[in-house]
Amino acid sequence: MPKKYTLPDLPYKYEALEPYISREIMMLHHDKHHLAYVNGANAALEKLEAGRKNNWQGVDIKGIERDLSFNLAGHVLHSIFWPNMKPSGGGKPGGRLSDMIDQDFGSFDSFKSQFSNAAKTVEGSGWGLLVYDPVNDQLLTLQAEKHNLLSTQNSVPLLVLDVWEHAYYLDYKNDRGKYVDNWWNVVNWDDVEKRLTKAKS
Ligand SMILES: [Fe+2]
């Protein structure tokens, strides 16, 4: 029996990130959208289990694996996105994270500009990502289209920004740029640094 994925609780109240992200968005985003990815990943696992039992007769494994990739990546990224934010967040990182950002991007402002540009220019629905690259022991920015496309497979996401319209449209309409600029006010740098420490260990 495959293990089931479960929806994690938000680490703060729905309204905690106002005025930058509204209670209404957080409720819909967490309770409906994220839950749909959890359910989608579990449904894909059930289909694979059924396929094994039926010796893959009439089973579209290619489609199921695609569903699993999309929904599981959606679940993983949203599970990082929530604790990546906190009320009264923002400011700048400290410690080892700050040192690595300076080393790999030149300065915090250069990193912020690069990450913002990546997030603002994702084609269609997707994510801006700061990842730890274990191959070269360095930080990189990446874009994800949908949740799973443009992945480098081994990179560890440290800071993720959802730029699907469901993440901002109720508050910002089509102004993704303003959403991205405001989002820096709720970044939880302690959480990002914790992820870096874990990724490097
Ligand atoms: Fe989302």
Boltz pocket constraint, residues with backbone or C-beta under 6 A from the ligand:
constraints:
  - pocket:
      binder: B
      contacts: [[A, 29], [A, 33], [A, 78], [A, 162], [A, 164], [A, 166], [A, 167]]
      max_distance: 6.0
